[in-house]
Amino acid sequence: MTLNQPESYYRQRIASLTEGRKFLIRRRNMLAWLRFISVAAAFAAFFIAWPYSAVLAIALFILFTGLFTNFLVRDLSNRFAIQNTDRLLLINENEVKILDHDFLHLPDGHSFSEPAHPYAGDLDIFGRASLYQYINRTTTEQGASELAILLLNPCDEDEIRLRQQAAIELAGKPVFRQQLHAYGLAEPVTINTEMKINNWLVEESPFVSQYVWQTARVLLPAISLSLLVLYLINVIPASTFTPCIVLMMVTAYTISRMVNKAHISLSRIAPQLGSLSNSIQLIEETSFE
């Protein structure tokens, strides 16, 4: 990014993201057709092959179902990419507006103002057309509060120099900054989210051995599917299949009861956790001096 020509960079970025979005839309349409074809092929292959071989019919059905699942996963990933691109476009379009002094739609930090503060009022730190409103790009309640604290509490010379160095380094990483911003816009993390996460972290986990549960997560569905296939091809009788399936259902119910409490606690903040996870991963994968 050319520091002396930010508007040029933002406009080039908008053009690049717009072209990328067109490609993602074409891919979305293609994946929709592939999902439809794979489902149709799964049922057609099953009914055509069944009179000749039950094993072949089931194998073809599983094959095309697997293809459908693959296309579905790729479509979900593509959908996330489209949404992420839309947020990046919004960020760059917003920066162009701000360069044109159109920033009054941003949060002004009025709730953080302190009337008795020695310089906040004189320097227009908070309020309409304030410094806070001009520089604020935070997406979390914690970030908005931290920015206000930094503006209200001057630091020593050494800390100022460290912050300047950090600002210079981040100025040279516009893609990183915008992607971090985009993840934050996807699902903003609130103070309430932080409290729920902290409460969950101090709860005692019912899963003593992580290895055992990771193995069970794969093994139990495999056993259930194997029993079903063996029953359909007449390898095991109904007298064996029925109690085995009942046992698997009881096992699944027991596990569900164990995870239900954590699920209730975290299900409502799952999107925020995903946003937080993406942000942390991006930071870990980026090199800093």
N, C-alpha and C positions, 0 to 999 in steps of 0.2 A: 504493500500500500504506500502510495506517495503521500507523505504527511502534509505537503504543501498543496495537494490537490485532492482533498477528500471527496468533493462532489463528483469528480471524474471517476474515482474508484467506485463510489456507490452506484453510479449510473451504469458502469460496466458490469458491476455485480448483478444489478437488476436484469440487464440484458441476458447475462449468462444463466441466471436462475430461471428466467422466463423460458429459454430454450430447453433447459433441463426439465422443466415442468411439462412441456409439450411431449417430450420423450416418455416421461412417466405415465402420462395419460394414455399414450398409445400402448404402452406395456399393460396398463390396467385393462384396456379393452381386449387385448390379446389373451390375457390370463382368464378373463371372463369366458371367452369362447373355449379355451382349453379345459376349464372346469366343466363346462356343459358337455363337451365331447367325451371327457373321461367318465362322467357319470353315465351317459347314454351307452358308452362302450362297455362299461362294467355290467349293466343289466342285460344288454344284448348278448355279450359273450357268455354270461351265466346261463341264459335260457337256451341259447344255441348249443352250447357244449354239454348241458345237463343230460340229454338223452344218450349221449355217447360215453361220458365219464363224469361222475360226480366230483372226483378229485380234480380233474381238469377244470370243471366249471368253477369250483371254489377257488382254485389257484388263479384263474383269470380274473375272477371277481376281486380277489385280494390285490392282484397286480394293478388293475385299473383304479381301485379304491386308493391304493398307495399313490398312484399318479395324481389323483384328485387332491389328496392331502398335501402333496408336494406343491401343486399349483395354488392351493389355498394358503399355505404358509408363505409362498412367494408373493401372493396378492396382498396379504396382511403387511408384509415388509414393504411392498411398493406403496401401499396406502399410507403407511407411516412416513415414507419418503416424500410423498406428495404433501402431506400435512406439514412436514418439517420445511419443505421448500416454500410453502405459503407463508410460514412464520418468518423465514429468512427474507422473503420479498417484503413483508411488512416492515421488518427491521430496517432494511435499506431505504425503502420509501420514506419511512419516518425520519431517518437521518438526513435525507435530502430536504425534507420540510424544516427540520430544526436548523439546518444551515441557512435556510431562507427566513429564519427568525419566527417560524411557525411552531412554537413549542408549548403554547398555553394549555394544550390538552393533556399535558403530562401532570402527574401528581405534584402538588406544590409544597408538600411537607408542612402545611399550616398547623397540623396537630402537634408537631414537634417544637413549635416556636415557644420561646421563653421571653416574656416581656422584660424581665429584669436582667437579661443577658447583656454583658458589657458592649458587644459589637454586633450581635445578630440583627438587630433592627436597623442600624446605620448602614450595614453592608447588604441589606436585603437578602439574607440567607434563606428565609422561608417566605412563602406567599406567592401571589401572582407575579409572573415574570421575574422570579427570584433565581439566585444561583442554584439552589437545590432543584428547582424545576428544570433548569437548563441542563444540568449534568446528570440527573438521576436516570439510571437505566436498570435499577433493581427490579427484580420480579418476585421477591419474597418479602414478607412482613419483617423478617429478621434483617434482611439487607437494607430495607428502607430505614429501619431504626438505626442500624449501624452507620449508615451514611450521615444521618443527622447527628449522631454522637461525634463522628470525626470532624464535622464542620463546627460544632459547638465547643470542642475541646482542642485547643492548639497543642502541638507537640514540639519537642526540642529539635534543634538543627539536624542532628544525626538521623532522627526518624524522618524528617522531611526529605533528606537526601535519599534515603532508602525508598521512600514512596515515589520519588521522582524517577529513580532507576527502574522501579517496577512498572511505572507508567510508560516509560520509554520502551521497555521490553514488550509490554502488552500492545503498545501502539503498532509494533511490527508484526503482530499476530492477529490481524483483523478477522480471518476466517475462524480462528479459535474463539475469539470474543463473541462473534455473532452466533456461532453454534451454541456456545454456553448460554447466551441470551435466549436463543430459540428453545432450548431445553427448559429453561425457566418459564418461558411463556406457555409452554405446553400444559403444564399443571403446576401452578405456583404453590410453593411450600409455605404453609402458614404456621403461626405459633401453636395453634391447636394440633396441627400435624406433628410438630416436634414433641409436644407433650404426650401424644398417643404413642409415638415411637419409643420415647423414654420409658413409659409405663410398660410397654411390651418387653423391652430389653431387660427389665428387672424381674419379670415373671419367670418362675421356674418352668423349664421346658419338660414336657412329658416324654420327649424322645431322648432317651439316655444315650444310645449309640447311633450316631449319624450314619455309619457304614451300614448297619443293619437296615435302616429305613430306606437308604438309597438302593440297596439290593432289593428290598421288598417292593419298592415302587415299580421296578421292572419285572420282577419275578411273578408277582400276583396276577397282573394282567396277562402275562404269557401263559400261566397255568390255566386261567379261565378260557382264553382263546383256544388253547390246545384241547381242553375238555370238550369244547363246543365242536371243534373240527372232528375229533375222534367219535363223537356221538353222531354227527351228520353222516359220516362214512361207515357207520355201523361197526366200529371197532369196540366200543363200550356200550352196554345196554342202558336203557332208561333207569333201571334200578340202581346203577352205579352213578350215572350222570346226575340224577336229581339230588341225592344227598351231597355230592361234591359241590354242586352249584350253590346249594343252600348254605354249606359251610363257607364258601367264598363270600356269599352275601353277608353272613354274620360277621366275618372278618372285616369286610369293608365297612360295615356299620360301626363296628367297634373303633376302627381307626378314625372314622369320620367324627365320632363323639370326642375323640382325643384332640382333634385339630379344630373342632368347632369354635372353641373359645378364642383361640388365636385368630381364626378366620373372621369372626365377628369384629374383633378389635382392629384388624388391619384391612378388611375388605373395602371400607369406605375411604381409606387413604392409599389404596393400591396405586392409583394413577400418580399421586404425588411421590410415592416411593420409586416408581419407575422413572419419573423425571429426575429425582435425586440420584438414582443409580446411574443414569445416562451422564449426568453432569460430573459425577465422581470419576467414571470411566474415562471421560474426555480429558479431565485434568491429569489423570494418571498416565495417559498415553501421549501427553504433550511434553516436550522437553523444554526446560527452563534453565536459565543461567544461574 
